[in-house]
């Protein structure tokens, strides 16, 4: 049972709901204002939902503005204790739940037009891109061009952070099941200069070019400046 409450519409006509997902394995409890919609979508959709209208499973409320305490928390507790979903209120059509505001990536002839959803504290940049869409784009070599405005970068599809070359970029599936831009022991968000809402276009990199590894170029040990002759360190 997962309880989430961000509820600016408390005490209005917005519904309080419990949504069954994962073929009955989990239930999400919260306001029907789009908050739960991304989670519902990520686990494959809702199988059942109810409006939390049964007063027997709520706390007596001195006022209507503490639904988190009086409605949502008791519902989550009763569900965790084995109360069946339908006992909590009137069943509602899952198709009528308020959708979330997660933008949808658009596949066009020039690539996948995506958007940065957020970046975590490590600087991994989550995109609104499904891994299957990336698989069709990346092809055999796994290389993809990442276009941000006028800038073009090259990223390679990876399954682990250590597969990303130093200074390079990777495209990995994150813990939410979405594609994220990642860097090797660095912040991809800082490296790319992007944040939530920024547009990103993923384009097939047919030649696989652009994957580079930075190197430091300097003198060989024991070679003097401007000369190829070894230095006699004993003289």
C-alpha positions in Angstrom: 0.0 0.0 0.0 1.4 3.4 -1.1 0.0 6.6 0.4 0.8 9.9 -1.4 -0.8 13.3 -0.6 -0.2 16.5 -2.4 -3.6 18.0 -2.3 -4.2 21.7 -3.1 -7.8 20.9 -3.9 -8.6 19.6 -0.4 -12.1 20.4 0.7 -13.3 20.8 -2.9 -15.1 18.3 -5.1 -11.9 16.4 -6.0 -12.2 12.7 -5.1 -10.2 10.8 -2.6 -9.4 7.4 -4.2 -7.7 4.1 -3.7 -6.4 2.6 -6.9 -5.5 -1.1 -7.3 -2.6 -1.8 -9.6 -0.3 -4.7 -10.5 -3.1 -7.2 -10.8 -4.1 -6.6 -7.2 -0.5 -6.7 -5.8 -0.5 -3.0 -4.7 -2.9 -0.2 -3.9 -2.2 3.5 -4.3 -4.1 5.9 -2.0 -4.3 9.6 -2.6 -6.3 12.5 -4.1 -7.7 12.1 -7.6 -5.8 15.1 -9.0 -3.3 13.4 -11.3 -0.7 12.8 -8.5 -1.1 9.0 -8.7 -1.4 8.8 -12.5 2.4 8.5 -13.4 2.8 5.6 -10.8 -0.4 3.9 -12.2 1.0 4.1 -15.7 4.5 2.9 -14.8 3.0 -0.4 -13.3 0.8 -1.1 -16.3 -2.5 0.6 -15.4 -5.2 0.3 -12.8 -7.5 -2.8 -12.4 -9.9 -1.3 -9.9 -10.5 2.0 -8.1 -12.9 3.3 -5.4 -13.8 6.7 -4.1 -13.1 6.8 -0.3 -16.6 7.6 0.8 -17.3 5.1 3.6 -17.2 7.0 6.9 -16.7 3.8 8.9 -13.1 3.7 7.6 -12.3 7.3 8.3 -11.6 9.4 11.4 -14.2 11.9 12.7 -13.2 15.1 11.0 -13.6 18.5 12.8 -13.2 20.1 9.4 -12.8 19.2 5.8 -9.2 20.3 5.3 -7.3 17.5 7.0 -8.0 14.7 4.5 -4.5 13.3 4.8 -5.0 12.6 8.5 -8.8 11.8 8.5 -9.4 10.1 5.1 -6.2 8.9 3.3 -4.1 7.6 6.3 -7.0 5.5 7.8 -7.8 4.1 4.3 -4.1 3.0 3.8 -4.0 1.5 7.3 -7.2 -0.5 6.8 -6.0 -1.8 3.4 -2.6 -2.8 5.0 -4.6 -4.7 7.6 -6.5 -6.7 4.9 -9.7 -4.7 4.4 -10.9 -5.3 0.8 -10.8 -2.3 -1.5 -14.5 -2.2 -2.2 -15.3 -1.8 1.6 -13.8 1.7 1.5 -16.3 3.3 -0.8 -18.0 3.4 -4.1 -16.3 1.7 -7.1 -15.4 4.1 -9.9 -14.4 3.7 -13.5 -10.6 3.6 -13.7 -10.8 5.3 -17.1 -12.3 8.3 -15.3 -9.3 8.9 -13.0 -7.7 12.3 -13.5 -4.6 11.8 -15.8 -1.2 13.0 -14.8 0.7 15.9 -16.3 3.6 13.8 -17.5 4.4 14.9 -21.1 4.5 12.3 -23.8 7.5 11.8 -26.0 6.7 12.2 -29.7 8.4 9.9 -32.3 8.9 11.8 -35.6 10.9 11.2 -38.7 14.0 12.9 -37.3 13.9 11.1 -34.0 12.3 11.0 -30.5 11.3 14.5 -29.3 11.5 14.1 -25.5 11.5 16.2 -22.4 13.6 16.3 -19.2 11.3 15.2 -16.4 13.8 15.7 -13.5 17.3 15.0 -12.4 18.3 13.2 -9.2 20.9 14.3 -6.7 23.6 12.4 -8.7 22.8 14.4 -11.8 21.1 11.5 -13.7 18.6 13.1 -16.2 15.3 11.3 -16.5 13.6 11.6 -19.9 10.0 10.7 -20.8 11.2 8.0 -23.1 10.2 4.4 -23.0 13.1 1.9 -23.2 11.4 0.1 -26.2 11.4 3.4 -28.2 15.1 3.7 -27.4 15.8 0.1 -28.5 14.2 0.8 -31.9 16.3 4.0 -32.3 19.7 2.9 -31.0 20.0 -0.2 -33.3 22.9 -2.6 -33.2 25.7 -0.3 -32.1 23.6 1.3 -29.3 24.8 4.8 -30.3 22.4 7.8 -30.2 22.8 11.5 -30.9 21.4 13.7 -28.2 20.4 17.1 -29.5 19.8 19.9 -27.0 19.1 23.1 -28.9 22.1 23.7 -31.2 24.3 21.3 -29.3 24.8 17.7 -30.3 26.2 15.0 -28.0 26.6 11.3 -28.5 25.4 8.7 -26.0 25.6 5.0 -25.9 23.0 2.7 -24.5 24.3 1.0 -21.3 23.1 -1.3 -18.5 25.5 -0.1 -15.9 27.1 3.2 -15.0 30.7 1.8 -15.4 30.0 1.1 -19.0 30.0 4.8 -19.7 33.4 6.1 -20.8 35.1 8.9 -18.9 33.7 12.2 -20.1 31.0 10.4 -22.2 27.3 9.9 -21.9 25.1 6.9 -21.5 21.4 6.1 -21.8 20.2 3.7 -19.1 16.9 2.5 -17.8 16.3 4.0 -14.4 14.5 2.7 -11.4 11.2 4.1 -12.7 11.5 2.2 -15.9 12.2 5.3 -18.0 15.3 6.2 -20.0 17.8 8.5 -18.2 21.0 10.3 -19.5 23.9 9.3 -17.2 27.6 10.1 -16.9 30.5 8.2 -15.5 31.1 9.4 -11.9 29.8 12.8 -12.8 26.5 14.8 -13.2 25.0 14.4 -16.6 22.7 17.3 -15.8 25.6 19.6 -15.1 27.5 18.3 -18.1 24.6 18.9 -20.5 23.3 22.1 -18.7 19.7 20.8 -18.6 16.8 20.8 -16.2 13.2 19.8 -15.9 11.1 20.9 -18.9 14.1 21.2 -21.3 13.6 19.7 -24.8 15.8 16.8 -25.9 15.8 15.1 -29.3 17.2 11.6 -29.6 18.4 10.8 -33.1 19.8 7.6 -34.6 23.6 7.8 -34.9 24.0 5.6 -37.9 27.8 5.9 -38.1 28.3 5.5 -34.3 30.6 8.5 -34.4 31.3 10.9 -31.6 32.1 8.5 -28.8 35.3 9.8 -27.4 37.5 9.2 -24.4 39.4 12.2 -23.1 43.2 11.7 -22.6 45.9 13.8 -21.1 48.8 14.5 -23.5 52.2 15.3 -22.0 55.9 14.5 -22.1 57.1 10.9 -21.7 58.9 10.4 -18.4 62.6 11.2 -18.7 62.2 13.4 -21.9 63.3 17.0 -21.8 61.3 19.9 -23.1 61.5 20.4 -26.8 63.7 17.4 -27.3 63.3 13.7 -28.0 66.5 12.9 -26.3 66.3 11.2 -22.9 67.4 13.2 -19.9 70.4 11.9 -18.0 69.0 12.1 -14.5 72.3 11.1 -13.0 74.3 14.0 -14.4 
